[in-house]
Amino acid sequence: MNKAMLVDRMADVTKFSKSTCKECLEAFITTVGKALKQDKQVVLTGFGTWKVQKRKSRVGVNPATGKKMTIPAKKVPTFRAGKALKDLV
């Protein structure tokens, strides 16, 4: 399911217009993104948790040349499904 399909489904379920559902989805995505940028976690009880995880720097291999290189440390967003979502699936 892509974003357009999700908006269509939200409009069917809520009986709101597609444009309203699209605005709500965009607002949700923006809000979660801003919270993660500030290293805050977002918890939707039963659904799941988004948070920022820090990865250490490590040594990797360039697949094209076979040469070793250092992959720098970075922050990555992660999602962990909640119990209700796991039980649903």
Secondary structure, DSSP 8 states (H G I E B T S, - for coil): --HHHHHHHHHHHH---HHHHHHHHHHHHHHHHHHHHTT--EEETTTEEEEEEEE--EEEE-TTT--EEEE--EEEEEEEE-HHHHHH-
